[in-house]
């Protein structure tokens, strides 16, 4: 398709532009973690454009880690565990840019003062794992979650991180966020493609998803000893266009001739 043809056909050009923007957001049938993009500002800009272009998209800040909700360790094999909310914030230029996106999409009073710090001890790298959960599950609004975003600070740990979401009458859904073998803060993304059963429970029975927590698994190459991680701004992008309200499955014959 030539650029000349695009200019001659404005609706077609707009459709292609929308496709390219949304193609960066809605992806991947396997819900694999998206490879980290050094251009974190560019990722934020694409998210902002998608929200501006697709009116059915909703940005939901599930947890800002400002300290209003307590989080704890579960099934920890270590006796050395500590959690606290600290002032260690992402130093990426994309972080304040993303905060501004929140302010323009339903969170005018968002704070950016704290993150969530966890400290514990690796005893057996081959088997150690931990669940990190809020005291109460974080309920998402109705809609199909299509992407999860979270900022995570690591110090080169050989660990995998997963996000666990759950729903009544169904099994947990595990969303892999990748390996934390990097230094500093990173903005991690994972596209979400819910199993059909979970999508049906949202669309037909108005049963939303909830955040159950994070799960850490050590790899055999992880060194024994103390380590710490930090988390900030766990966010979901939801598509509300496919939401089916109660009774919408009944054929509407209003105003139609028989």
Secondary structure in CASP SS format (residue, H / E / C, confidence):
PFRMAT SS
TARGET T0000
AUTHOR 0000-0000-0000
METHOD secondary structure of the structure
MODEL  1
X C 1.00
X C 1.00
X H 1.00
X H 1.00
X H 1.00
X H 1.00
X H 1.00
X H 1.00
X C 1.00
X H 1.00
X H 1.00
X H 1.00
X H 1.00
X H 1.00
X H 1.00
X H 1.00
X H 1.00
X H 1.00
X H 1.00
X H 1.00
X H 1.00
X H 1.00
X H 1.00
X C 1.00
X C 1.00
X C 1.00
X C 1.00
X C 1.00
X C 1.00
X C 1.00
X C 1.00
X C 1.00
X E 1.00
X C 1.00
X C 1.00
X C 1.00
X C 1.00
X C 1.00
X C 1.00
X H 1.00
X H 1.00
X H 1.00
X H 1.00
X H 1.00
X H 1.00
X H 1.00
X H 1.00
X H 1.00
X H 1.00
X H 1.00
X H 1.00
X H 1.00
X H 1.00
X C 1.00
X C 1.00
X C 1.00
X E 1.00
X E 1.00
X E 1.00
X E 1.00
X E 1.00
X E 1.00
X E 1.00
X C 1.00
X C 1.00
X C 1.00
X C 1.00
X C 1.00
X C 1.00
X C 1.00
X E 1.00
X E 1.00
X E 1.00
X E 1.00
X C 1.00
X C 1.00
X C 1.00
X C 1.00
X C 1.00
X C 1.00
X C 1.00
X E 1.00
X E 1.00
X E 1.00
X E 1.00
X E 1.00
X C 1.00
X C 1.00
X C 1.00
X C 1.00
X C 1.00
X C 1.00
X H 1.00
X H 1.00
X H 1.00
X H 1.00
X H 1.00
X H 1.00
X H 1.00
X H 1.00
X H 1.00
X H 1.00
X H 1.00
X C 1.00
X C 1.00
X C 1.00
X C 1.00
X C 1.00
X C 1.00
X C 1.00
X C 1.00
X C 1.00
X C 1.00
X C 1.00
X E 1.00
X E 1.00
X E 1.00
X E 1.00
X E 1.00
X E 1.00
X E 1.00
X E 1.00
X C 1.00
X C 1.00
X C 1.00
X C 1.00
X C 1.00
X C 1.00
X E 1.00
X E 1.00
X E 1.00
X E 1.00
X E 1.00
X E 1.00
X C 1.00
X C 1.00
X C 1.00
X E 1.00
X E 1.00
X C 1.00
X C 1.00
X C 1.00
X C 1.00
X E 1.00
X E 1.00
X E 1.00
X E 1.00
X E 1.00
X E 1.00
X E 1.00
X E 1.00
X E 1.00
X E 1.00
X E 1.00
X E 1.00
X C 1.00
X C 1.00
X C 1.00
X E 1.00
X E 1.00
X E 1.00
X E 1.00
X E 1.00
X E 1.00
X E 1.00
X E 1.00
X C 1.00
X C 1.00
X C 1.00
X C 1.00
X C 1.00
X C 1.00
X E 1.00
X E 1.00
X E 1.00
X E 1.00
X E 1.00
X E 1.00
X E 1.00
X C 1.00
X C 1.00
X C 1.00
X E 1.00
X E 1.00
X E 1.00
X E 1.00
X E 1.00
X E 1.00
X E 1.00
X E 1.00
X E 1.00
X C 1.00
X C 1.00
X C 1.00
X C 1.00
X H 1.00
X H 1.00
X H 1.00
X H 1.00
X H 1.00
X H 1.00
X H 1.00
X H 1.00
X H 1.00
X H 1.00
X C 1.00
X C 1.00
X C 1.00
X C 1.00
X E 1.00
X E 1.00
X E 1.00
X E 1.00
X E 1.00
X E 1.00
X E 1.00
X E 1.00
X E 1.00
X C 1.00
X C 1.00
X C 1.00
X C 1.00
X C 1.00
X C 1.00
X E 1.00
X E 1.00
X E 1.00
X E 1.00
X E 1.00
X E 1.00
X E 1.00
X E 1.00
X E 1.00
X E 1.00
X E 1.00
X E 1.00
X E 1.00
X E 1.00
X E 1.00
X C 1.00
X C 1.00
X C 1.00
X C 1.00
X C 1.00
X C 1.00
X C 1.00
X C 1.00
X C 1.00
X C 1.00
X C 1.00
X C 1.00
X C 1.00
X C 1.00
X C 1.00
X C 1.00
X C 1.00
X C 1.00
X C 1.00
END
